[in-house]
Amino acid sequence: MITIFGNNNSYVDENKSYAILTYPNPVEDQLYIKQNDVVSAELFDVSGKLIDTYHHPKTINCEKLQSGFYILQLKTKNGISQVKFIKK
């Protein structure tokens, strides 16, 4: 289960007890990932279509994405978390 704390985009996987911070949300050009141990990430649209994959990402370039909702699945050595964000 993933818990959202307020509006700061901090997500905690209660089964694994770790937090992943992403910002800003909504995003215009770059989505920043403040987590050092992210091994890979997969970006999906709301229909579940895989948009792109990333290895050891610190940022996600969102400039070419259409406006809408997206899901970023982040894999770390501790497990997998999903972050939902809006592209302006």
C-alpha positions, 0 to 999 in steps of 0.5 A, spaced: 500 500 500 502 507 498 500 512 502 500 520 500 502 525 505 499 532 504 500 535 497 508 534 498 508 528 493 511 524 498 509 517 498 511 511 503 510 504 501 508 501 508 510 494 506 517 496 505 517 503 509 521 508 505 519 514 502 520 517 495 519 524 493 518 527 486 516 534 485 513 539 482 506 536 481 503 538 476 510 538 472 511 543 466 518 540 463 522 536 468 520 531 474 525 531 479 526 524 483 529 525 490 531 518 492 538 516 491 537 508 490 532 508 484 535 503 480 530 504 474 523 507 472 517 506 467 513 511 465 505 509 463 499 513 461 493 513 464 491 507 460 497 503 462 501 504 456 508 504 457 511 511 455 518 510 456 523 507 461 529 510 465 535 507 468 538 510 475 533 517 473 534 523 477 529 527 473 524 525 468 524 530 461 516 531 461 517 537 455 514 532 450 508 529 454 501 531 452 497 534 458 494 529 462 495 524 468 501 519 468 504 514 473 511 513 474 513 506 477 520 507 481 524 500 482 529 501 488 533 495 492 527 496 497 521 494 492 517 498 487 513 504 488 508 508 484 508 516 483 502 519 480 503 526 477 500 531 472 503 534 466 500 541 465 
